[in-house]
Amino acid sequence: MGTLLIFYTPTTKNVTKAAQKLYVSQPALSIHIKQLETELKTQLFIRNHRNIELTPAGELFLIRARELLIHQQNIINEIQAFSKSQESNLRLGFMTGNFYRNIPDLLVTYKQANPSFSYSITNTSSSKVFEGVKNHTFDIGFMLTFYDNIKENPFGGLAYEELITTSIYAVLPNIHPLASKKSLTFKQLANETVISTEIEHAPYNHEYMNQNAKKFNIRHKKMIAQNDIFDALNMVRSNLGICFLAKGFLPNPINQLKFIPLKEQIIVKFVLIWDERYLDPQHHQLIEHIKKQFKHSMKMW
């Protein structure tokens, strides 16, 4: 099958050139072709001197051979990923922010009860956590996400557990004219300068603003993108604008800032994700440990 795929290209319909690509002699390649046709009991090629063309049966065989080779490569990738997952070191991907502040303590207590357990932590954006688990760079991921509960599985087949359900709040400086309000609407903040992190770090911010801007036909005065949430909060403290953040994402204390709920409630979730096919059985104990601790200590914020 590999021979067929290599030599039947627009530039290698010549048997001699095909043989050179395969590092075999032309007679050996001709014998291989003949053996293939004998095995399949059908003619795959039309020969014209040194050139060859595929018959209809040969074209079908070419399609199926390509599919088999792709499947073969997928098997190799899965086996390699599975082999890596069996290593003792558990690779954890964490969304940068304050949501996971209790998890390091959970890992320490879990390791005390399981001395052989070892792990590494990478802090990155939610989108990169998701891609890391999907591509097996991470074994388990912790991320913030915005999605519709109606969907059967919003993570493309990955296993997941919702740890925290919360909503987006407006963050204003203490001296802001609306800082004394009990709650705010998107429309009340329509003319504000909005400070936001890049979309990959806070996709729910952009989702929220895009949806409501369309709904109310409103545009914010300006959006200033920052790579770090702490820089954005310092800009809010300096009265350079406002920002939208999920409750619990802010550091404590939030000096000189007002954290005000929005009437147009936008739900975001802090979730644990993993690929069931490759996770070591012993690491499921860690997942159950985290789920249990969050269930008891972190309910709706």
Number of C-alpha atoms within 10 A of each C-alpha: 13 12 14 16 14 14 21 18 11 7 9 17 17 20 21 19 17 22 20 14 14 15 10 12 15 18 12 11 19 14 11 13 17 15 12 16 15 12 9 12 9 12 16 23 18 12 12 9 8 11 14 17 15 17 14 12 13 18 15 12 18 19 11 13 16 15 11 14 14 12 12 12 11 12 12 12 12 15 13 11 17 16 11 18 20 14 11 14 14 20 20 20 27 24 23 21 21 12 20 17 12 14 15 11 11 16 17 12 12 16 15 11 10 11 8 9 17 13 11 10 14 14 14 17 22 24 17 20 27 28 13 20 21 20 12 20 19 25 25 27 27 28 25 30 21 18 15 11 8 7 8 9 13 15 15 9 12 15 15 18 15 17 21 19 18 18 20 24 24 21 25 25 24 18 14 15 9 16 18 12 10 10 15 17 13 19 15 9 17 18 13 16 18 21 23 25 22 17 16 14 22 24 17 24 22 16 15 18 18 13 11 17 16 10 10 11 10 16 16 15 12 12 15 15 14 17 14 14 23 14 14 22 26 14 18 24 22 15 16 17 23 26 24 24 20 25 19 18 17 17 14 8 7 12 10 14 21 22 22 20 20 17 12 16 13 17 16 21 19 20 16 22 24 26 18 15 12 17 19 17 10 11 15 13 12 17 16 12 16 18 15 12 15 17 13 8 8 12 11 8 10
